[in-house]
Amino acid sequence: MKLNEKPFIGILAFVIVLFTMPIGHAFMILMQIILGETYQYVGAMLVGLLGFAALLISLKKEDETTRTFLGLFAGIFMWTGFVEFAFVYFANHLAIAPLIENGEVVTKPEYLMLPSSIGLYLSVVGYFFLNGQTRCSFFRWLRRRFKMKIPSVADAKTKNYAIITSMETIFVLWTFYILLMIAYDKSIFGDRHPFTYFVFIGSLIWSLYLFIRLIKYAKIAPAIRYAIPTVIIFWNAVEILGRWDFFKEIWVEPTHYALEMGLILLAFIGVIILTLMTPKQKNIE
């Protein structure tokens, strides 16, 4: 078997997106440490604008793979710069205290605020669910189950996969951040509540199902897009295990684990280069 064949294309896509999770966490924390409270929001705005710039660049690109990678990075940069740091700012502005258990911070103030966006989130869900151009597999599955026929005028030749991928990244991250914060909230469930165990087991089973489908892809661009929900759903289980102190989340303390995080970054760059150098397949699946 070759790297440009099944199942390696799907595996490469999974690994690429998987590496973005710890790197994204570490990057945000390093920004806060290096820039400090005074300049971190300026840095966050620049990071968000960098993501938006990636979308602008995508307008001049026609290659699906290039647009998909630009969209992935745009989504991560805009989520980190525009969304997460917005919560950081207002959590500090409103002097919201972190959640502390046994003398340790278990949930930062910005994440305590995140569930407050659930109303906006549900409004966005409604828009995408009823939009015939939305190609989300989960929404399409729901439409089939409810026997809903929604016309679509999408033209595959004019699709900007960067915008699609960036919105997918932001939306899926938003979805499961809210889910985890609700699960961890002791006034609702709690991190040792049966519901949280259900989320943990469900995330493992769901991500395994998606991974089995992912390794059937023979083209890197659609594989990357399918790997985004696959990885983020899998990452729920990683986050919960970290919450349960099953292992040390080194990406939360990147300055203490600089070597390990450096190796992860190098591996991420190596996989990206390997992927870009891999000959493309003509067929999608």
Secondary structure, DSSP 8 states (H G I E B T S, - for coil): --TTSTTHHHHHHHHHHHHHHHHHHHHHHHHHHHHHHHHHHHHHHHHHHHHHHHHHHHTT---HHHHHHHHHHHHHHHIIIIIIHHHHHHHHHTT---EEETTEEEE-HHHHHGGGGHHHHHHHHHHHHH-TT---HHHHHHHHHTT--------GGG--HHHHHHHHHHHHHHHHHHHHHHHH-TTT--TTSHHHHHHHHHHHHHHHHHHHHHTT--SHHHHHHHHHHHHHHHHHHHHHHHHTTSS--GGGSTTTTHHHHHHHHHHHHHHHHHHHHS---SS--
